Amino acid sequence: TMEEILLIPKEGASSPDKHRSFVRSVGFDKESRRIVSAGVDGTIRVWSSRNGMLLRTMSGHEKEIRKCRIAPDSKSILSCSLDDTARMWNLETGDELFQLRQQDTIFAVDFSANGKRIVTAAHDGEFRVWEKDQFLAEK
């Protein structure tokens, strides 16, 4: 049988650190030290997978976040929202690195295996592949 080993947030449902509504996406970093969650409340939260404590909250999306993914090198997070943007975030600082837009709402995002490219998929069925370093160089 499966045994629960950790409750996040650490204080449970009464925690002031929890998302204000339900969570759409969760994932571990490559070392399994941190867990990233994204919610309908438009925030991304980074948690310690060791003790369940909130490490950081990232705000900037104006509407519900549909998906978030951690880069293969565990240095950045890619998210997409019903605010018609995909955004790249620095996992350590929480800073927004850049935004992407398509003609329609972006519903899915992911990194290539080496982390150099990202893919976005919109509601109209269109996929776009982007070179991540191109956007970072422009900052």
QUIUR-V790580 format. One record per helix or strand of 3 or more residues. SS is the DSSP state (2 for helix, 1 for strand). FROM is the first residue (numbers start at 0). TO is the last residue. If there is no record, write none. Layout:
BEGIN
ss=<SS SS>
from=<FROM FROM>
to=<TO TO>
END
This chain:
BEGIN
ss=<2 1 1 1 1 1 1 1 1 1 1 1 2>
from=<11 22 33 42 53 64 75 84 95 105 116 126 131>
to=<13 27 38 47 58 69 80 89 100 110 121 130 137>
END
